[in-house]
Amino acid sequence: SSDLIENHKHKLPEGDILTGVQGMFANRMQKLRDRLGYDIYVNEAELDRTADEFVVLVRACHDDVKTRLNYS
Protein backbone atom coordinates (compact mmCIF):
# COMPACT_ATOMS: atom_id res chain seq x y z
CA SER A 1 0.00 0.00 0.00
CA SER A 2 1.17 3.53 -0.69
CA ASP A 3 0.44 4.40 2.95
CA LEU A 4 3.43 2.33 4.05
CA ILE A 5 5.94 4.46 2.15
CA GLU A 6 6.17 8.15 2.98
CA ASN A 7 7.08 10.70 0.35
CA HIS A 8 10.45 12.21 1.24
CA LYS A 9 9.39 15.74 0.19
CA HIS A 10 6.81 17.94 1.89
CA LYS A 11 5.79 21.47 0.91
CA LEU A 12 4.95 23.78 3.80
CA PRO A 13 2.13 26.34 3.47
CA GLU A 14 4.77 29.10 3.21
CA GLY A 15 6.25 27.34 0.17
CA ASP A 16 9.39 25.91 1.80
CA ILE A 17 10.22 22.29 0.99
CA LEU A 18 11.21 19.75 3.65
CA THR A 19 13.18 16.74 2.40
CA GLY A 20 14.49 13.48 3.76
CA VAL A 21 13.44 12.40 7.24
CA GLN A 22 11.85 15.80 7.97
CA GLY A 23 9.76 15.59 4.80
CA MET A 24 8.70 12.03 5.57
CA PHE A 25 7.76 12.97 9.14
CA ALA A 26 5.78 16.01 7.94
CA ASN A 27 3.88 13.81 5.47
CA ARG A 28 3.09 11.30 8.22
CA MET A 29 1.84 14.10 10.48
CA GLN A 30 -0.37 15.41 7.65
CA LYS A 31 -1.90 11.96 7.11
CA LEU A 32 -2.63 11.61 10.83
CA ARG A 33 -4.12 15.13 10.95
CA ASP A 34 -6.33 14.38 7.94
CA ARG A 35 -7.52 11.02 9.29
CA LEU A 36 -7.59 11.47 13.07
CA GLY A 37 -7.59 15.22 13.59
CA TYR A 38 -4.21 15.12 15.38
CA ASP A 39 -0.59 15.45 14.22
CA ILE A 40 0.65 12.58 16.36
CA TYR A 41 -0.89 9.42 17.76
CA VAL A 42 0.26 7.71 20.93
CA ASN A 43 -1.22 4.31 21.72
CA GLU A 44 -2.45 4.06 25.30
CA ALA A 45 -0.37 0.91 25.81
CA GLU A 46 2.79 2.98 25.22
CA LEU A 47 2.11 5.34 28.14
CA ASP A 48 3.86 5.21 31.50
CA ARG A 49 0.67 6.40 33.25
CA THR A 50 -3.08 6.19 32.77
CA ALA A 51 -4.60 7.92 29.76
CA ASP A 52 -6.31 10.46 32.03
CA GLU A 53 -3.02 11.28 33.78
CA PHE A 54 -1.35 11.66 30.39
CA VAL A 55 -4.01 14.11 29.24
CA VAL A 56 -3.48 16.18 32.40
CA LEU A 57 0.29 16.19 31.75
CA VAL A 58 -0.07 17.20 28.09
CA ARG A 59 -2.50 19.99 28.96
CA ALA A 60 -0.14 21.28 31.67
CA CYS A 61 2.77 21.27 29.20
CA HIS A 62 0.63 23.04 26.60
CA ASP A 63 -0.42 25.70 29.09
CA ASP A 64 3.21 26.17 30.20
CA VAL A 65 4.37 26.70 26.61
CA LYS A 66 1.55 29.17 25.94
CA THR A 67 2.47 31.09 29.11
CA ARG A 68 6.16 31.20 28.20
CA LEU A 69 5.42 32.39 24.66
CA ASN A 70 3.14 35.15 25.90
CA TYR A 71 5.86 36.49 28.21
CA SER A 72 8.83 36.28 25.84
Buried (B, 14 or more C-beta within 10 A) or exposed (E): EEEEEBEEBBEEEEEEEBEEEEBBBBBBBBEBEEEEEEEEEEEEEEEEEEEEEBEEEEEEEEEEEEEEEEEE
